[in-house]
Amino acid sequence: MTGITPSHDLFRPTRTRSETKAETTDRSARAIIEAEAKHRESKTEKLRQARFKSEALKTISTLPDPKPGSKATEPKPTGSPSTKCRSRDKAVT
């Protein structure tokens, strides 16, 4: 009875030793490549976030600090020129 083949193995093609080694190598290589890609993407994302944070801090530090009570904190009026300029223009013409 040792020569009887089980029914589930009866129609399954047997693989050669080189095919199984190639499949093992292929699976291992794909797993390594996928792990490296994930690691590279996570590292890129961390570096991108660090760059954004650094740029934000740099722009904040380059802004001048307004002093309390200074004219820099009050908005400058826009529009028509002051009355001094008008009187000077009328006197010249």
C-alpha positions as CSV (number, residue, x, y, z in Angstrom):
1,M,0.0,0.0,0.0
2,T,2.9,2.3,0.1
3,G,2.8,2.8,-3.7
4,I,-0.7,4.5,-3.7
5,T,-0.7,8.2,-4.4
6,P,-3.2,10.3,-2.6
7,S,-5.9,11.8,-4.8
8,H,-5.0,15.4,-4.1
9,D,-1.5,14.8,-5.4
10,L,-2.5,12.8,-8.4
11,F,-3.0,15.6,-10.9
12,R,-0.8,18.2,-9.4
13,P,2.4,18.8,-11.6
14,T,5.5,18.4,-9.6
15,R,8.0,21.2,-9.7
16,T,11.6,20.8,-10.4
17,R,14.1,21.8,-7.8
18,S,15.3,24.7,-9.8
19,E,11.8,26.1,-10.2
20,T,11.2,26.0,-6.4
21,K,14.5,27.7,-5.7
22,A,13.7,30.4,-8.3
23,E,10.3,31.0,-6.8
24,T,11.8,31.2,-3.3
25,T,14.5,33.7,-4.5
26,D,11.8,35.7,-6.4
27,R,9.6,35.9,-3.3
28,S,12.5,36.9,-1.1
29,A,13.7,39.5,-3.5
30,R,10.3,41.0,-3.9
31,A,9.8,41.1,-0.2
32,I,13.1,42.9,0.3
33,I,12.4,45.4,-2.5
34,E,9.0,46.1,-1.0
35,A,10.4,46.6,2.5
36,E,13.1,49.0,1.1
37,A,10.4,51.0,-0.8
38,K,8.3,51.4,2.3
39,H,11.3,52.5,4.3
40,R,12.3,55.0,1.7
41,E,8.8,56.4,1.5
42,S,8.5,56.8,5.3
43,K,12.0,58.5,5.4
44,T,11.0,60.8,2.6
45,E,7.8,61.8,4.4
46,K,9.7,62.5,7.7
47,L,12.2,64.6,5.8
48,R,9.4,66.5,4.0
49,Q,7.7,67.3,7.3
50,A,11.0,68.4,8.9
51,R,11.6,70.7,5.9
52,F,8.1,72.2,6.2
53,K,8.6,72.8,9.9
54,S,12.1,74.4,9.3
55,E,10.7,76.7,6.6
56,A,7.8,77.7,8.8
57,L,10.2,78.6,11.6
58,K,12.5,80.5,9.3
59,T,9.7,82.7,7.9
60,I,8.4,83.4,11.4
61,S,11.9,84.3,12.6
62,T,12.4,86.7,9.7
63,L,9.3,88.7,10.5
64,P,10.1,91.9,12.5
65,D,8.8,92.0,16.0
66,P,6.5,95.0,16.4
67,K,7.2,97.0,19.6
68,P,4.1,98.0,21.7
69,G,3.1,101.6,21.1
70,S,5.2,102.0,18.0
71,K,4.0,103.3,14.7
72,A,4.7,100.0,13.1
73,T,1.7,98.4,14.8
74,E,-0.7,101.1,13.5
75,P,-1.7,100.8,9.9
76,K,-0.7,103.6,7.6
77,P,-3.5,105.5,5.9
78,T,-3.8,105.0,2.2
79,G,-5.5,107.1,-0.4
80,S,-5.1,110.8,-1.2
81,P,-1.9,112.6,-0.4
82,S,-1.6,114.7,2.8
83,T,-2.7,118.4,3.0
84,K,0.9,119.6,3.1
85,C,1.6,118.3,-0.3
86,R,-1.6,119.9,-1.7
87,S,-0.7,123.4,-0.4
88,R,2.8,123.1,-1.8
89,D,1.5,122.0,-5.2
90,K,-0.9,125.0,-5.3
91,A,1.8,127.5,-4.4
92,V,4.1,126.3,-7.2
93,T,1.5,126.5,-10.0
